[in-house]
């Protein structure tokens, strides 16, 4: 049976658990944009503790999914990311954002945008044709120390980087079982350290690859296929 298609003209608020049953959701009207403008509204906005599962987000994707606090995205697929697939915005250092399964393709820039505080855990995720898989916000007006764990993911070229963090704010990123496909030239950067700021300026790139402190992994955690 073909899955249902659902047009969304205003953001769907989620508290508790929302099971999309693999329907395809896409924006229309005010949510009909799929460009790079920051500040677009999302298709789904999750309250603290909410779970979104079995959802396909088509095009236009608007600003995808926003999490206002801890959240779980389980088996959520983005066919054409647009601005960002998901943005994590909790203000508590104990917030945990979990992305399990699912995947995203065709992201001009970032897939998972981490603006808030706490810990982001991404596992069993697939990404293809993208800019950055995860980025700790480099120039948000309020900055936090952010912890990122990326485990058991498949990354298919072309792409720019897997994760970008702000080492000056104490961010850390751990990578395990990352499989990179179609990148024999090893162009995709694994983990980039930036000097983040809170003034809106473009952050300065400090270095790339494992350093034992901010970017925590060994070469054996990354395989090329």
N, C-alpha and C positions, 0 to 999 in steps of 0.2 A: 504494500500500500504506500502511495506517496505520502510523505509527511505534510502536515498542515503548514500553511504559510500565514503568518500573523503580521499585519501592518500595525505599527506602533507610532501614534502621533504625539503621545506624551509619555514621559518616563514612568515605567512600572516600578512602584515601590515594593520591596520584598522584606518581610520580617518572617522569621521561622524558615520553613523550607518551601521552595518553589520548584516543582518538577515540570519542565517544559515538554516532556515526552517526545523529545527530538523534533519538535516543531521548529520551523525557521522563522525568526523574528527579524524584521527590518524596519528602518525608520521611514516615516512619511511626514509631510508638513514641516513643522518646526524641527523634527528629528530627521529630516530628509537630506542632511548634509553628510558628506563623507570625506571632507577635506582635512587639512592640517591645522585649522584654527584651534588654538587652545581655548578652553572654556566652553566647549560645546556641552550640551546635556547628554546624559547617557540613555541607553535603552532601558537598562535595569539599574536601580539604586538600592543597595543592600544595607539594611540596618545592622547594628552591631550584633554579631552572632548568627546572621542569616546564612542560608545555604541555597545556592542556585545550581541546579543540575539538569543534565540532559537537554541542553539548549543549543540551537544552531543560530548564530547571528549572521545574517546575510548583508547585502549592500542595498541602500546606505546603512552603515553601522553606527552613525552618529559617534558618540564617545563611548560606545560599548557598555561596560559595566563599571560602576563606582561602588566601592565598599567604604562605608562611613566608620567602620570599626572592624573587629575580627570578622572574618567571613570564610566560607568554603565555596570554591567554584569546582564542581565535579562534572567531568565529561561535558565541558562547554567548548564549542567550536566556533571560531571566527573565520568566515570564508574570505573576507576582504576587509582588513582591519580599519582602514581610514585613519583617524587621529591616533588613538591608543585603544588597545583591546580592553584592558582593565586598569583602573587607577585605585590605589589603596591609600586611604586618607585618615585612618584612625590616629588619635592623638595620644593614646596610652602606650607606654613603653612595653606593656605586657600584651599588646594586640598581636594576634597571630592570623596571618592570611594564608590560606591553603589553596593551591591550584593543583588539582589531581586529575590526570587524564586530560583529554581534549587536545586542542591545538589551534594554531592560527597561521594564516598566510596572507601575503600581500600587505605588509605593513611598511609604509613609506619610512617610518621612523621607529618609534618604540612600540613594543607589544604590551609589556607589563610595566606600568609607571608607578613607582613607589614614592609617594609624596609624604606619607605619614610616618608614624613611629612604629617600632615593634619588629616583628620577624615575618618574612615571606618565605614560604616553602613551596617549591615548584617541583612536582614529580610526575613521571610518565606523560610528559607533555611533548607535543610535536610542533615545530615551527619551520616555516619555509618561506623564502623570499621576504626578507625583513631587514630592518635597520638594527635595532638593539632588542634583544629578548627581554632583559630586565634593566631598568635604569633607576637608581636612587636619585631623586630629583637634585640636579646640580645647582639650582639657583632659586629654590623656593624661598619665600620671605620668612617662613619659619622652618628651621632645619632640625633634624633629629639624627641620632645614631641609629642606623638600620642594619639588620642582620638578614642575609639572603642565603638560602640553601637551594641548590639546583641539583636534582638527583634523577638519574635514569630518564634522560631526555634525548630526543632526536632532533638534530638541527640540520636543515638542508639549505645549501647555498642557492642563490646569493644571500649574503647577510654581512653586516658590519661587525657586530660584537655580540657576545652572549650576555655579559653583564658589565655594567658600569657603576662604580661606587665612589663615594667621597671619603678618601682615607683620612682627610683632616678632621672629619667629624666622628671617626672611630667606626665607620661602616666595615662590615666583613662580608665576604662572599665565599661559600664553600661549594665546590663543584665535584660531583661524583658521577661516574657512568654517563658521561656526555659523549654521544656519538654524532660526529659531523660527517655529513654525506655530500659528495660532489664538490669538495673543496681541496683538490689535490695540491693546489698552490698554497694552502694554509693561509688564505687571506682573512678569514674570519678571526677577529681577535677574541681571545677567551675572556679575560677579565681586565678591564681598564680602570686604573686609579686616577681620580680627578681631585683637584682642589676645588671643592664646592664653595658656594657663597650664598648669602641671603639677600643679595642686592639686585638679582635679576641679570647679572652679567653672564656672558658665556664662560663656563668653567674651564679651567686650565687642565690639560691632560698631563699627568705626572709619569705614567709608566704603564706597562701592560704585562700580563703573565703572572705566574705564581710568585709571591714574595714571602710567604710564610706568616704574614701578619694580617693584611687586609684581604688579599686574594689567596685563599687557602685550598690548594689542591696540588697534586703532583702530575707530571706528564702522563702517567699511566691512567689517570682519571679521564683523559680525553682520548678518544679513538677516532681514526679517520677511515671512512668506508666508501 
